[in-house]
């Protein structure tokens, strides 16, 4: 993803992740994210619908948004990858730095980290 496309996500708390159902209709979900060197890291639960959709189709669109998912910027086409354990640890560290999460046991039960390119 280009730095120009990433600029609108600077200082934002949420992004809207638009993944696609089998029939091609979009599903929009506001999510927490952190950026590092041009890559956006997203936290979600491993059994979330968005993860199932992304496994089927990694093409998504993203836009900055409010906590309730109201779009505050422009949609950007992107590709999402489900990460391995090492990358997930890096993503968790970035999100911890950004949001200040405590060591909440619920965050480790069935977590899944994604990165957007």
C-alpha positions, 0 to 999 in steps of 0.5 A: 500500500502506498504511503499516500494511501496510508496517510489518511490512517495516521492518528486514527483509532479505527479502520473500517474493514470491508470484506466480502461474502460468497455472493460478493456483497460487502460486510463492513466492520470497524476494527482496531489497527496499528501501522508499522513500516507501511503495513497495517496490523489488525486484531480480531477473534479467530472465529470471527466472520471476517476471518472466514470471509478473508480466508475465502477472499483476501481482497478487502477495502479499508477506510478510516472510521469512527468507533461505530464504523462511520467512514471518515476518509476514502476507501482503499483497495487492499489485500489481507493476510492471516499472520504466523505466530511471530508476526502476530506477536509483533502485531500484538506489541504494536497494538499494545503500544497504541491502545494500552491494553492490559494483559487481558486473558480474553485477548489471548483465548482465540485471537487472530492477527491480520496484516493489510498490504 
